[in-house]
Amino acid sequence: MDLESLARARTHHPCAACRMLRRRCDSSCILAPYFPCHEIDKFAKLHKVFGASNAIKMIQMVEKRNREDAVKALVYEATWRIKDPVYGSTGVVCQLQKMVQELEMQLESTKARVLELQQQKDQFWNFLSNLDLISPINGGNFALDYHDSISYDPAKFPAECDDWII
């Protein structure tokens, strides 16, 4: 062997699966790409729920291009099976579906309330536009023009508004 292959052999770390199963990890290890040496807890969960030989069989049944997704799904299911042995990940999915249904109902009621308030606003503006607003003091219109809408100077305010006081 040359120095490069010796160095590669010395730096090769066994995958998490082989490390946990205490076996030699070679280049043909099917689990090595999915369980690097620092992710031993992922394989431990998978091994606890499915067993190593069953996990290897399930991974081998899947096409090579889909294996990574299959391993992620198996680890996810194993994680939830440990937390909830009866329902596993199905329990979480059911809870999330229930939440979605509740939020959809809440959204529909909120939309209905917004529509109701818009109709009330439109009715109010129609009512106001149909009123003939006449001042009881000087018989004029209450409508403000641009100059009336400018705020008053507090020092001059009482003097400018003397005609309002009855």
C-alpha positions as CSV (number, residue, x, y, z in Angstrom):
1,M,0.0,0.0,0.0
2,D,1.2,3.5,-0.7
3,L,1.2,6.3,1.9
4,E,-2.0,7.9,0.6
5,S,-4.1,4.8,1.0
6,L,-2.6,4.1,4.5
7,A,-3.4,7.6,5.5
8,R,-7.0,7.2,4.2
9,A,-7.4,3.9,6.0
10,R,-6.2,5.4,9.3
11,T,-8.5,8.5,9.1
12,H,-11.6,6.4,8.0
13,H,-14.1,6.5,10.9
14,P,-16.7,3.8,11.1
15,C,-20.3,4.9,10.5
16,A,-22.6,5.3,13.4
17,A,-24.3,2.0,12.6
18,C,-21.1,0.0,12.5
19,R,-19.9,1.8,15.6
20,M,-23.0,0.9,17.5
21,L,-23.1,-2.7,16.2
22,R,-19.4,-3.0,16.9
23,R,-18.5,-4.3,13.5
24,R,-16.0,-3.3,10.8
25,C,-17.2,-0.6,8.5
26,D,-15.8,-1.0,5.0
27,S,-16.4,1.0,1.9
28,S,-19.4,-1.2,0.9
29,C,-21.3,-0.4,4.1
30,I,-24.9,0.5,3.0
31,L,-25.5,2.5,6.1
32,A,-22.4,4.7,6.0
33,P,-23.8,7.4,3.7
34,Y,-26.8,8.0,5.9
35,F,-25.4,7.6,9.4
36,P,-22.0,9.4,9.7
37,C,-20.0,8.7,12.8
38,H,-21.2,11.8,14.8
39,E,-24.9,10.9,14.3
40,I,-25.1,7.8,16.5
41,D,-28.3,8.8,18.1
42,K,-30.2,8.7,14.8
43,F,-29.1,5.1,14.2
44,A,-29.8,4.2,17.9
45,K,-33.4,5.3,17.5
46,L,-33.8,3.4,14.2
47,H,-32.2,0.3,15.7
48,K,-34.3,0.4,18.8
49,V,-37.6,0.5,16.8
50,F,-36.9,-1.5,13.7
51,G,-33.7,-3.4,14.4
52,A,-30.5,-3.2,12.3
53,S,-31.2,-6.1,9.9
54,N,-34.8,-4.9,9.2
55,A,-33.6,-1.3,8.6
56,I,-30.9,-2.6,6.2
57,K,-33.6,-4.7,4.4
58,M,-35.9,-1.7,4.1
59,I,-33.2,0.6,2.8
60,Q,-32.1,-2.0,0.2
61,M,-35.7,-2.3,-1.0
62,V,-35.7,1.4,-2.1
63,E,-34.1,2.7,-5.2
64,K,-30.7,4.2,-4.6
65,R,-31.8,7.7,-5.6
66,N,-34.6,7.6,-3.0
67,R,-32.7,6.0,-0.1
68,E,-31.8,9.2,1.6
69,D,-35.4,10.2,1.9
70,A,-36.4,6.7,3.0
71,V,-33.8,6.8,5.8
72,K,-35.0,10.3,6.9
73,A,-38.6,8.9,7.0
74,L,-37.5,5.8,9.0
75,V,-35.6,7.9,11.5
76,Y,-38.6,10.3,11.8
77,E,-41.0,7.4,12.4
78,A,-38.6,5.8,14.9
79,T,-38.3,9.0,16.8
80,W,-42.1,9.4,17.1
81,R,-42.5,5.7,17.9
82,I,-40.2,6.1,20.9
83,K,-42.2,9.2,22.0
84,D,-45.6,7.7,21.3
85,P,-45.5,3.9,21.0
86,V,-49.2,3.6,20.0
87,Y,-49.7,6.2,17.3
88,G,-46.1,7.2,16.3
89,S,-46.0,10.0,13.7
90,T,-49.6,9.4,12.8
91,G,-50.6,11.0,16.1
92,V,-48.7,14.1,15.2
93,V,-50.2,14.2,11.8
94,C,-53.8,13.9,13.2
95,Q,-53.1,16.7,15.7
96,L,-51.8,18.9,12.9
97,Q,-54.8,18.2,10.7
98,K,-57.2,19.0,13.6
99,M,-55.3,22.3,14.1
100,V,-55.6,23.1,10.4
101,Q,-59.4,22.5,10.5
102,E,-59.8,24.7,13.6
103,L,-57.7,27.5,11.9
104,E,-59.8,27.2,8.7
105,M,-63.0,27.6,10.7
106,Q,-61.5,30.6,12.6
107,L,-60.5,32.1,9.2
108,E,-64.0,31.7,7.8
109,S,-65.6,33.3,10.8
110,T,-63.1,36.2,10.7
111,K,-63.8,36.7,7.0
112,A,-67.5,36.7,7.7
113,R,-67.0,39.3,10.5
114,V,-64.9,41.5,8.2
115,L,-67.6,41.4,5.5
116,E,-70.2,42.3,8.1
117,L,-68.2,45.3,9.3
118,Q,-67.6,46.4,5.7
119,Q,-71.4,46.3,5.1
120,Q,-72.1,48.3,8.3
121,K,-69.5,50.9,7.3
122,D,-71.1,51.2,3.8
123,Q,-74.5,51.6,5.4
124,F,-73.2,54.2,7.8
125,W,-71.6,56.2,4.9
126,N,-74.8,55.9,2.9
127,F,-76.8,57.2,5.8
128,L,-74.4,60.1,6.4
129,S,-74.4,61.1,2.7
130,N,-78.2,61.2,2.7
131,L,-78.5,63.5,5.7
132,D,-78.9,67.2,5.1
133,L,-76.5,68.7,7.6
134,I,-77.6,72.2,8.5
135,S,-76.1,74.3,11.3
136,P,-78.7,75.3,13.8
137,I,-76.8,78.5,14.5
138,N,-76.4,80.2,11.1
139,G,-78.3,77.9,8.7
140,G,-75.1,76.9,6.9
141,N,-73.6,73.6,5.9
142,F,-71.3,71.6,8.3
143,A,-69.1,70.5,5.5
144,L,-65.5,71.5,6.0
145,D,-63.4,73.0,3.2
146,Y,-59.6,72.7,3.1
147,H,-58.9,75.8,5.2
148,D,-61.3,74.7,8.0
149,S,-59.5,71.4,8.4
150,I,-56.2,73.0,9.4
151,S,-55.7,72.9,13.1
152,Y,-56.2,76.0,15.1
153,D,-53.6,77.9,17.0
154,P,-54.3,77.3,20.8
155,A,-53.6,80.9,21.6
156,K,-56.2,82.2,19.1
157,F,-58.7,79.4,19.5
158,P,-61.1,81.0,22.0
159,A,-61.2,84.3,20.1
160,E,-61.9,82.6,16.7
161,C,-64.7,80.5,18.1
162,D,-66.7,83.1,19.9
163,D,-69.6,82.8,17.4
164,W,-70.0,79.1,18.3
165,I,-70.9,79.9,21.9
166,I,-74.6,80.4,22.3
